[in-house]
Amino acid sequence: MPQMQLNRDLLLRSKFGFSVAFTAGTACHVPSVVVPEASAIGAVLIDGDDVLTVQPKEPELPVGEARKQAIIDTMLKMTAEGNRDSFDSQGRPSRKVLKTLLGFPVELDERNEIWDSLQSTLT
């Protein structure tokens, strides 16, 4: 694990779930994936012989029918929950809520097409 030093006391909470407690002027061990975040707050690399340059993998996004089915399942779940804040002023599922639940953005035309076909099968 590389060592880094910061000029102030700070507890860094990484987006990867790591916490690093920096003490002013003292070197501390930092997990390799946290080095870019620590550098961004001003920490200086003291010993970086074993710093990994591997970035965490992005989750694979569903495509084709798997994507469409994931959107349909989420829309059905939103409908069952009946939360008004999950829908826009036209009664369609909010793209912002869909993105939060699915983990990937849904285009406007894609949402409208799937929602309209889902509505016609439900009625």
Kinemage of the C-alpha trace (Angstrom):
@kinemage 1
@onewidth
@group {chain A} dominant
@subgroup {mainchain}
@vectorlist {calphas} color= white
{ca met a 1} P 0.000 0.000 0.000
{ca pro a 2} L 1.389 3.406 -0.891
{ca gln a 3} L 1.975 6.040 1.759
{ca met a 4} L 0.676 9.588 1.465
{ca gln a 5} L 0.946 12.695 3.596
{ca leu a 6} L -1.421 15.637 4.054
{ca asn a 7} L -0.728 19.024 5.657
{ca arg a 8} L -3.894 18.949 7.819
{ca asp a 9} L -5.983 16.521 9.857
{ca leu a 10} L -8.733 15.033 7.717
{ca leu a 11} L -10.843 11.897 7.445
{ca leu a 12} L -11.186 11.001 3.760
{ca arg a 13} L -14.209 8.863 2.928
{ca ser a 14} L -13.670 7.327 -0.484
{ca lys a 15} L -16.397 6.621 -3.016
{ca phe a 16} L -15.094 3.033 -2.958
{ca gly a 17} L -15.945 2.576 0.728
{ca phe a 18} L -12.495 3.173 2.208
{ca ser a 19} L -11.789 5.658 5.004
{ca val a 20} L -8.324 7.143 5.498
{ca ala a 21} L -7.530 9.214 8.583
{ca phe a 22} L -4.833 11.749 7.707
{ca thr a 23} L -2.899 13.411 10.522
{ca ala a 24} L -1.065 16.628 9.677
{ca gly a 25} L 2.492 15.943 8.537
{ca thr a 26} L 2.348 12.173 9.176
{ca ala a 27} L 2.558 9.550 6.451
{ca cys a 28} L -0.260 7.011 6.373
{ca his a 29} L -1.124 4.015 4.244
{ca val a 30} L -3.657 4.634 1.486
{ca pro a 31} L -5.378 1.905 -0.580
{ca ser a 32} L -4.281 2.090 -4.208
{ca val a 33} L -7.758 2.849 -5.545
{ca val a 34} L -8.022 5.840 -3.184
{ca val a 35} L -4.755 7.500 -4.337
{ca pro a 36} L -6.470 9.677 -7.017
{ca glu a 37} L -9.054 10.919 -4.474
{ca ala a 38} L -6.365 11.608 -1.861
{ca ser a 39} L -4.300 13.492 -4.461
{ca ala a 40} L -7.371 15.562 -5.326
{ca ile a 41} L -7.586 16.846 -1.727
{ca gly a 42} L -3.883 17.728 -1.671
{ca ala a 43} L -2.231 14.604 -0.253
{ca val a 44} L 1.303 13.972 -1.473
{ca leu a 45} L 2.593 10.536 -2.435
{ca ile a 46} L 5.535 9.582 -0.204
{ca asp a 47} L 6.092 5.972 -1.249
{ca gly a 48} L 4.324 4.819 -4.373
{ca asp a 49} L 6.224 1.757 -5.522
{ca asp a 50} L 3.164 -0.449 -5.420
{ca val a 51} L 0.514 1.963 -6.676
{ca leu a 52} L -1.848 0.171 -9.007
{ca thr a 53} L -3.037 1.978 -12.082
{ca val a 54} L -5.999 -0.355 -12.555
{ca gln a 55} L -9.293 1.451 -12.383
{ca pro a 56} L -12.410 -0.298 -11.071
{ca lys a 57} L -14.632 -1.747 -13.793
{ca glu a 58} L -17.731 0.097 -14.809
{ca pro a 59} L -20.823 -2.067 -14.470
{ca glu a 60} L -21.987 -3.513 -17.777
{ca leu a 61} L -25.182 -1.925 -19.017
{ca pro a 62} L -27.937 -4.179 -20.313
{ca val a 63} L -28.633 -4.001 -24.050
{ca gly a 64} L -31.433 -5.056 -26.361
{ca glu a 65} L -34.233 -7.097 -24.820
{ca ala a 66} L -32.521 -7.261 -21.424
{ca arg a 67} L -32.487 -3.445 -21.282
{ca lys a 68} L -36.116 -3.201 -22.341
{ca gln a 69} L -37.183 -5.832 -19.802
{ca ala a 70} L -35.279 -4.070 -17.008
{ca ile a 71} L -37.066 -0.812 -17.848
{ca ile a 72} L -40.469 -2.570 -17.978
{ca asp a 73} L -39.862 -4.278 -14.629
{ca thr a 74} L -38.864 -0.963 -13.056
{ca met a 75} L -41.902 0.816 -14.484
{ca leu a 76} L -44.184 -1.916 -13.125
{ca lys a 77} L -42.525 -1.607 -9.721
{ca met a 78} L -42.966 2.174 -9.772
{ca thr a 79} L -46.630 1.768 -10.711
{ca ala a 80} L -47.208 -0.750 -7.910
{ca glu a 81} L -45.600 1.577 -5.351
{ca gly a 82} L -47.827 4.446 -6.525
{ca asn a 83} L -45.513 7.249 -5.404
{ca arg a 84} L -46.641 10.435 -7.195
{ca asp a 85} L -43.120 11.856 -7.060
{ca ser a 86} L -41.935 8.995 -9.283
{ca phe a 87} L -44.000 10.298 -12.207
{ca asp a 88} L -43.910 13.493 -14.241
{ca ser a 89} L -46.810 15.899 -14.830
{ca gln a 90} L -48.054 13.782 -17.770
{ca gly a 91} L -48.249 10.639 -15.645
{ca arg a 92} L -45.198 9.018 -17.205
{ca pro a 93} L -42.367 7.579 -15.103
{ca ser a 94} L -39.765 10.212 -14.270
{ca arg a 95} L -36.524 9.688 -16.201
{ca lys a 96} L -34.588 10.843 -13.147
{ca val a 97} L -36.220 8.184 -10.951
{ca leu a 98} L -35.735 5.551 -13.668
{ca lys a 99} L -32.032 6.406 -13.841
{ca thr a 100} L -31.714 6.133 -10.065
{ca leu a 101} L -33.472 2.770 -9.904
{ca leu a 102} L -31.890 1.246 -13.012
{ca gly a 103} L -28.394 2.655 -12.703
{ca phe a 104} L -28.342 3.881 -16.292
{ca pro a 105} L -30.093 6.727 -18.152
{ca val a 106} L -33.204 6.127 -20.255
{ca glu a 107} L -33.757 8.259 -23.346
{ca leu a 108} L -37.023 10.207 -23.624
{ca asp a 109} L -38.219 8.425 -26.778
{ca glu a 110} L -37.275 5.044 -25.334
{ca arg a 111} L -39.199 5.742 -22.129
{ca asn a 112} L -42.271 6.981 -23.991
{ca glu a 113} L -42.324 4.016 -26.385
{ca ile a 114} L -41.990 1.439 -23.608
{ca trp a 115} L -44.493 3.221 -21.349
{ca asp a 116} L -47.090 3.503 -24.142
{ca ser a 117} L -46.760 -0.185 -25.056
{ca leu a 118} L -46.938 -1.137 -21.380
{ca gln a 119} L -50.077 0.960 -20.879
{ca ser a 120} L -51.785 -0.627 -23.892
{ca thr a 121} L -51.103 -4.145 -22.560
{ca leu a 122} L -52.350 -3.286 -19.057
{ca thr a 123} L -55.687 -1.847 -20.201
